[in-house]
Amino acid sequence: MAVLTSIRKSLGFITKRESFSKILLGTGCLSNVPENTVYGGPKPQDPNQRVTLTNLRQKHKKWEPITMVTAYDYPSAVHLDTAGIDICLVGDSASMVVHGHDTTLPITLEEMLVHCRAVARGAKNPLLVGDLPFGTYESSTHQAVDTAVRILKEGGMDAIKLEAGAPSRITAAKAIVEAGIAVMGHVGLTPQAISVLGGFRPQGRNVAGAVKVVETAIALQEAGCFAVVLECVPAPVAAAATSALQIPTIGIGAGPFCSGQVLVYHDLLGMLQHPHHAKVTPRFCKQYAHVGDVINKALLGYKEEVTSGSFPSSAHSPYKISAADVDSFSKELEKLGLSDAASAASAAAEKLKPLNNQVGEHQATK
């Protein structure tokens, strides 16, 4: 305690109310990242801003729409974080969008954990929800709980999502909740069940189907789920389910009457312009940008500049070596019997001289 008091007194700007841990974290004096680094990295974010189930309940109570986006990696997670999205879902649709499969069935738990960890490193503010992949929770409640535990402990998620439909899956949801893990349910089109659904088909389009959607959603609520995804059901059916429940509904292809909406990151950005992705992009998705076109244009521009030799220019060759060191380096290469390498180094230095001079003159006039 005496040492701590001495340290606090030596730092004159510290007030009595500030904690020592806050001082160390706030000043950045413990950073192990050199000031002169090639890659800067993201800035630390305030962990107190994490969206919680309490926040979602408050929004739902006030009829404030909830935003959810499905993302699979660190860059997309950072974008969601910056945009202030409420929930980030690490979906098993990564099987189709990222891994190129035609269904969600092939993705494994180990692959999902890799995606979860990447997203957890990038999204510091949204509530993080990880999908339980096909084949990892259907056998027993023990298997379901074990998988859910791994999604949280190894994947860094805050909650899990599972697809309902069969009574055993409702039971699995209840067991996971009782194990102390938050669960989001999923009804309507459940992609893991395409074998029995006969493909990616909308659900609830007749009386029996519509009633089943609402009843399953209610069963998930009774099992303890904090929210339910309604996928590919008619808007009146989604409205009925939303009215019948006391927990939020998150719609995807389910009309405007849900408590919130979810789209896949790649889909809403119009990111992928490829026959496979065109095949798996749903009809209900609105594209808020055409990022894929921008990416294609940038890649073509890069290819052309590399082919023509205009990239990299001096402006993108920032690491310098003095003329004297180039001469000494060339002599050392000569001693090693690498005459061609010595000539190449000298020629490169001479070729960059005029460009470096131009850059220096331009900066001097600023």
Buried (B, 14 or more C-beta within 10 A) or exposed (E): EEEEEEEBEEEEEBEEEEEEEEBEEEEEEEEEEEEEEEEEEEEEBEEEEBBEBEBBBEBBEEEEBBBBBBBBBBEBBBBBBEEEBBBBBBBBBBBBBBBEBEBBBBBBBEBBBBBBBBBBBBBBBBBBBBBBBBBBBBEEBEBBBBBBBBBBEBBBBBBBBBBBBBEBBBBBBBBBBEBEBBBBBBBBBBBBBBEEBEEBEBBBBEEEBBEBBBEBBBBBBEBBBBBBBBBBBBBEBBBBBBEEBEBBBBBBBBBEBBBBBBBBBBBBBBBBEEEEBEEBBBEBBEBEEEBBEEBEEEEEEEEEEEEEEEBEEBEEEEEEEEEEEBBEBBEEBEEEEBEEBBEEBBEEBEEBEEEBEEBEEEEEEE
